[in-house]
């Protein structure tokens, strides 16, 4: 399904923006939390893209 690939692509973009936002965080704790959230979004997005490709949709 193309809609799932679009959603997965948005998740990847959000993850990239989260990781970039963590670079400007005011404290280490805030930066680590933001970076972790970004990496989780990246992981979920890439797994969704992989799943869509494996299913052949």
Secondary structure, 3 states (H helix, E strand, C coil): CHHHHHHHHHHHHHHHHHHHHHCCCCCHHHHHHHHHHHHHHHHHHHHHHHHHHHHCC
